[in-house]
Amino acid sequence: MNPEVTVNRVEHVRVSTDRSFAEVVGSLERATGVFDRDQVKQRIDAGAPLSAIHELIESMAGESGFMRFAAWDHGVFLRLMGKKVEAVRFAIGHPLIASRMTRHRISSGLYAPLSVLVSGNEGGGATLEYDRPSTLFQQFDDAGVMEVARDLDDKLAALIHRMAFGKQ
């Protein structure tokens, strides 16, 4: 059995700011909501109508239209070894946006939610990094997926810009 392998060029975006790591992380947390899987599961298990489940999910999104699914402190083990590193990887997205892609190509679920890395830099500022969504999703060669991916490009770029430079 030979696996099917696809080669894809991904655009990695890195934005540096004079804003501190703590300020950027706090701004990102305020701009994004928190996805509460248990609440959604309870509604589904209770047999709630799809509209009520959509309404609940929409209520979890922050002002950016995104919500956080997880955050991992990538600096914790390095700090234990004596290296002062501030770095948090956030998994952000929106389940209803993801479903607009996965209904076309279920494989697109590999990249939902998206990842954003915020790290402190030597100058006291922060760096935000992510992979441009359209370049992640282009491998699926699907117009429906790409329409959503291009919208995500704009939405994520706007969020990163606000985190790095304040309100537009």
N, C-alpha and C positions, 0 to 999 in steps of 0.2 A: 504494500500500500504506500503510494507516494503522496505526500501532502501537496496541496495546491499552495504555491507561494506567490504573493504579490509584492512588488517593490513599489514603494510610495515615497515621494519627496514631501517632507513635512517642513513647514516654515515655523521656526521657533522665534517667538517675540520676547525681547527683553527690554524692559523700561526701567530706567533708574530715576530716582527722585531724591531730593534733599529732605523730604519728610522722613521722620524716624520710622523704624520698624514698628514700634508700638502704635504710632499714629496711623500707619497704613493698615496694620492688622485690625485695629479698632474701627477704622472707617469701612473696611471690607465687611467686618462683622455687622456693622450697623446698616449697610446697604443691602445685605442679603438676609433673607429669612432663614429659617431652619426647617428642614423637612422632618416631619414626625411620622415615621413609618407606622408606629403603633396606632396612631389616630386613624390613619387611612385604612389599616387592616381592620380595625374595629367597625368602621363604617361599611366596609365590604362584607365582613362577616355578618353584620346585622341586616344585610340585604338592602342597603340604602340605594336609591336610584343613582344612575351614573352622574346626573346633574349635581347631586349633593356631594358626591365624591370629588367631582371637578371643582366645585365651589370651595370645598375644604382645602384642596391642594392649592388653588389660586390664593387662598388666604394666607398660605405659608410663605409666599414669595415676598421678598423685600422690595424696596423702592426700585432696585435695579432690575427686577423681574426674575432674579435668580434666588435660589435657596442653597444653603450648605447642607451637604449630606455627611461630611466628615472633615476633620482637621487632624493632621499628623504633625507633631513636633519633630522635625528632622534633625534638630540640633541637640536634642536631649542626650543622646549617647555620646556625642562629641564633647558636650560640656562635661559629662562624667569623666571623660578622658583628659580633661584640662584644656580643651580648645573652646574658646568662647564663640559660639555660633548661634545666631538667631535665624531660624528657618522653619516656616510652617507651610505645609502643602494642604490646600483646600480642595475638596471635591465639591464643585458647584454646578448647578444646572436647574432644570425644571422638568419634572416627569411628563408634563403634557407636551412640552416642546420635544422631548425625546421620543414620545409616542408618535409624533408627526413624522419622524424619520424611521423608526423601527417598523412602522406599518408598511413601509416600502421595502426596507432591507433590515431584517432582524439583526444582522451582523453589526449594524451601526451602533447597537447597544454597547459594543466594546468601549466606546468613547463617551458614553453618557453615564455619569456626569463627567464634566470636563475637569482638568486639573489646573490650578493656579498655585505657583510657588512664590511666597514672599520671603525674602531673606534680607538680613541687615548687611550693609556694606561697610567697608573700612572707614569711609568718610562720615559715618554716623547716619547716613541715609538708608534707603531701602531699595531693593530691586524686586520687580514683579516679573514673573516669567510664565509663559503659556505657549502651547502649540496652537497655531491658527486653525480653528475648527474646519474651515473648508478644505484645508490641505490634509487633515486627518480623514475626512469623509469622502474625498474625491476617489479613493480606491474602490468605492462601491459602484461607481459609474451609474448613478441613478439621479435623474433630474429632480425628483421629489426630495430626495435626501439633500442634494446640493442647494436647493432653494432654502431649506431650513438652515443648512450649514452657513450660507452667506449671511443670513439674518443673524446667526450666532456670532459670526465674525464682527459684525457691527456692534452688536449688543455687548460682547465681551470687551472689545476695544474701548467702548465708551466707559464701561465699568473700570477698566484698568487706568484709563486716562483720569477719571475722577479720583481714583485712589492715589495716583501719583501726583496730581497737580491740583486737587481740590475741585470744587464745583466748576462746571463749564460755563 
